[in-house]
Amino acid sequence: MFIMNDSSCVNAIDSLIIYKNVKKDPAVTLIKKYCLEKKEGILSEVLCHMIYKAEEECFEGNIIKGYIYNLFLNDENMFTLSLENGNNLLNSSMLEIAKNDLYNMITLAEAFSEIITSDYVCSYVEKNIFWYTPVNKESDKFINKVIKIEDSERIIDMFINYAKTYGCGVLSCFKAFQYNYSKAKLEGINDFDNVTFDDIIGYKEQIKELRENTEAFINNLPANNILLAGARGTGKSTSVKALANEYYNKGLRLLEVTKEHIQELPKLLDVLRKRGRKFIIFIDDLSFDENERQYKYMKSIIEGGSRKKPDNVIFYATSNRRHIISEKWNDRLRGSEDAEVHTLDTLNEKLSLSDRFGITITFPKPNAKEYINMVKIMAKKSNIIIDDDILQKEAMKWELNQKGMSGRTARQFINDYICKTKKL
């Protein structure tokens, strides 16, 4: 039974121990200030914070509950990190303190919802006026579900189980991340490409090998770093992204890294080492020219350096070059015996980075038959009704004017065809 008054809000905020970071939130600070000073201008400011967050996070229902619940769900603390790492907290004092904090969360949300509806004089504010459409983030789905539940014990259990299943903080909200090196923190990719393996036509054996290695990694079995090599537009990057979408619920996260930040990887690995999720560090379109030397640094990071790579990290990279580093004919020419030793050393040095990837999966350029099959399947998925002979003729004409046969070319042809037919 909740006592709906100002003091209940203040006490709920002041009593937070494990979730003490929530006290620093601007809206929570203003809630406490309003309860103590009762100035309507403060209340308006609180609502502005909450409405903005509701639109950003897409809460569905009571935005006050949504805002407060979201704060607690995203808080990284010793309790939620312990749950993320699979620690058994049964009957621990930490569990009891955390449960009490979560009860204070519910009290604060309920009490402030009541204050808003009784104190805030404005014609458009009613008890359930703020409703938004949920998005695909798992955290949004969770918040929109828990908002509607009245049983406090059930809510607390749901928060605890959520951290066990999806992790805590930013890791619980997103499938893919970038690392902000200046702020030293992970940042979720909000508009991550929602591709699946159904979007990739052909390459069944390649996808099977990729999935088997990834599943071994997720299940704590020996797994290899993977280099996906081959022609442009064949689905290499799409395949890696599809892994993040398919295995998110099993604890897999994707972290995109650019070649320019390779020297920063040790800092990143130290951050990931402490987290209770599995990470694919994904480097797209990896290649080095003759005068670039970052590859030497990357070799030791992936394998061979003095520091062990975290067990929860694996490297996947895509490249149009099977050996990543550009080779020249001079690297393979043999003259005198001195020159032969030198050229072999040079060649071995250039091959040593690709050797760090235990598995190389090749995505070859499709032949004409495979290309036309891709076009037909994409046309069917797009509900395009057209004679097969005409479709084939137009697709081949498109390919000649573009960049060769590939899944990407097929998709671009279908997009162009839809655009042109809609204009007619």
Residue pairs with C-beta under 8 A, 6 or more apart in sequence:
2 8
2 106
2 107
2 110
2 111
3 111
4 110
4 111
4 114
4 115
5 111
5 115
6 35
6 36
6 38
6 115
7 35
8 107
8 108
8 111
9 31
9 32
9 35
9 107
9 108
9 111
9 112
9 115
10 32
10 35
10 36
11 104
12 104
12 105
12 107
12 108
12 111
13 22
13 23
13 28
13 31
13 32
13 104
13 108
14 23
14 32
15 100
15 101
15 104
16 22
16 23
16 101
16 104
17 97
17 100
17 101
18 77
18 78
18 79
18 94
18 97
18 98
18 101
19 72
19 75
19 77
19 98
19 101
19 102
19 105
20 77
21 75
21 76
21 77
22 28
22 71
22 72
22 75
22 105
23 29
25 71
26 49
27 46
27 49
27 50
27 53
27 67
28 68
28 71
28 108
30 42
30 45
30 46
30 49
31 46
31 108
31 112
33 42
34 42
34 43
34 46
34 115
35 115
38 119
40 119
40 120
40 121
43 116
43 119
43 120
44 120
47 116
47 120
47 125
49 67
50 63
50 64
50 66
50 67
51 63
51 130
53 59
53 63
53 66
53 67
53 70
54 63
54 66
54 67
54 130
54 132
55 132
57 66
57 70
57 137
57 139
57 140
57 143
58 132
58 133
58 134
58 135
58 137
58 140
59 66
59 67
59 70
59 130
59 132
59 140
59 143
59 144
59 147
60 66
60 131
60 132
60 133
60 134
60 144
60 147
61 128
61 130
61 131
61 144
61 147
61 148
62 109
62 113
62 127
62 128
62 130
62 147
63 130
63 132
64 109
64 112
64 113
64 116
65 109
65 110
65 113
65 147
66 143
66 144
66 147
68 105
68 108
68 109
68 112
69 105
69 109
69 143
69 146
69 147
70 139
70 143
72 101
72 102
72 105
72 159
73 139
73 142
73 143
73 159
73 162
73 172
74 139
74 168
74 169
74 170
74 172
74 173
75 168
75 169
76 168
76 169
76 170
77 168
78 94
79 89
79 94
79 95
79 97
79 98
80 163
80 168
80 169
81 168
81 274
81 275
81 276
82 89
82 94
83 89
83 160
83 163
83 164
83 168
84 163
84 164
84 167
84 168
84 171
84 275
84 276
84 277
85 275
85 276
86 164
86 276
89 95
98 160
99 156
99 160
102 155
102 156
102 159
102 160
103 152
103 156
106 152
106 155
106 156
113 127
116 125
117 125
117 126
117 127
134 140
134 141
134 144
136 194
137 173
137 174
137 190
138 166
138 172
138 173
138 248
139 166
139 172
139 173
142 158
142 162
146 155
146 158
146 159
149 155
149 158
162 172
163 172
165 249
166 172
166 249
167 251
167 275
167 276
167 277
170 177
170 185
170 186
170 187
170 188
171 186
171 253
171 275
171 277
173 188
174 188
174 189
174 190
174 192
174 253
175 189
175 192
175 244
175 245
175 248
175 253
175 254
176 188
176 189
176 192
176 241
176 244
176 253
176 254
176 255
176 256
177 186
177 187
177 188
177 189
177 253
177 254
177 255
177 256
178 186
178 187
178 189
178 255
178 256
179 185
179 186
179 187
179 255
179 257
179 261
179 264
179 268
179 271
180 186
180 187
181 261
181 264
181 267
184 267
184 271
185 271
186 255
186 271
189 256
192 241
192 244
192 254
193 238
193 241
194 245
195 238
195 241
195 242
195 245
196 242
196 245
196 246
197 207
197 211
197 239
197 242
197 246
199 238
199 242
200 207
200 235
200 238
200 239
200 242
200 407
201 373
201 374
201 377
201 378
201 407
201 410
202 235
202 366
202 370
202 373
202 374
202 407
203 234
203 235
203 239
203 363
206 228
206 239
206 361
206 362
206 363
207 239
209 359
209 361
210 226
210 228
210 239
210 240
210 243
210 361
211 243
213 223
213 224
213 226
213 359
214 223
214 243
214 247
214 252
214 280
215 247
216 222
216 223
217 223
217 278
217 314
218 247
218 250
218 251
218 252
218 278
220 311
223 314
224 314
224 357
224 358
224 359
225 302
225 303
225 314
225 315
225 316
225 317
225 356
225 357
225 358
225 359
226 314
226 315
226 316
226 317
226 357
226 358
226 359
226 360
226 361
227 286
227 316
227 317
227 318
227 319
227 322
227 324
227 354
227 357
227 359
227 360
227 361
228 236
228 239
228 240
228 316
228 317
228 318
228 319
228 360
228 361
228 363
229 236
229 318
229 319
229 320
229 321
229 322
229 360
229 361
229 362
229 363
230 236
230 320
230 362
230 363
230 364
230 365
231 320
231 363
231 364
231 365
231 404
231 406
232 320
232 403
232 404
232 406
232 408
233 403
233 406
233 407
233 408
233 409
234 363
234 364
234 365
234 366
234 406
234 407
234 408
235 363
235 407
236 318
236 363
237 284
237 285
237 318
240 254
240 280
240 282
240 284
240 316
240 318
241 254
243 252
243 254
243 280
244 252
244 253
244 254
244 280
251 276
251 277
251 278
252 277
252 278
252 279
252 280
253 277
253 278
253 279
253 280
254 279
254 280
254 282
255 268
255 272
255 279
255 280
255 281
255 282
256 282
256 283
256 284
257 265
257 268
257 281
257 282
257 283
258 283
259 283
259 286
259 288
259 294
262 283
262 294
262 297
262 298
262 301
263 294
263 297
265 281
265 298
265 301
266 301
266 307
268 281
269 301
269 307
269 309
269 310
269 313
272 279
272 310
272 312
272 313
273 310
273 312
273 313
275 312
276 312
277 312
278 312
278 313
278 314
279 312
279 313
279 314
280 314
280 315
280 316
281 313
281 314
281 315
281 316
282 316
282 317
283 315
283 316
283 317
283 318
284 317
284 318
285 318
285 319
285 320
286 317
286 318
286 319
286 324
287 319
287 320
287 321
287 324
287 325
287 326
288 294
288 295
288 324
288 325
288 326
288 353
289 325
289 326
290 325
290 326
290 328
295 324
295 325
295 353
298 353
298 356
299 352
299 353
299 356
301 309
302 309
302 315
302 353
302 356
302 357
303 309
303 356
304 356
315 356
315 357
317 324
317 357
322 354
322 360
322 362
323 350
323 351
323 353
323 354
324 353
324 354
325 350
325 351
325 353
325 354
327 347
327 350
330 343
331 343
331 346
331 347
331 350
332 343
332 347
333 339
333 343
334 340
334 343
354 360
365 404
365 405
365 406
366 374
366 405
366 406
366 407
367 405
368 396
368 405
370 405
371 395
371 399
371 405
371 406
371 409
371 410
372 392
372 395
372 396
374 407
374 410
375 391
375 392
375 395
375 410
375 413
375 414
376 388
376 391
378 410
378 411
378 414
379 386
379 391
379 414
379 417
382 414
382 418
384 391
384 414
384 417
384 418
384 421
394 413
394 417
395 410
395 413
398 409
398 412
398 413
398 416
399 405
399 409
399 413
402 409
402 412
402 413
403 409
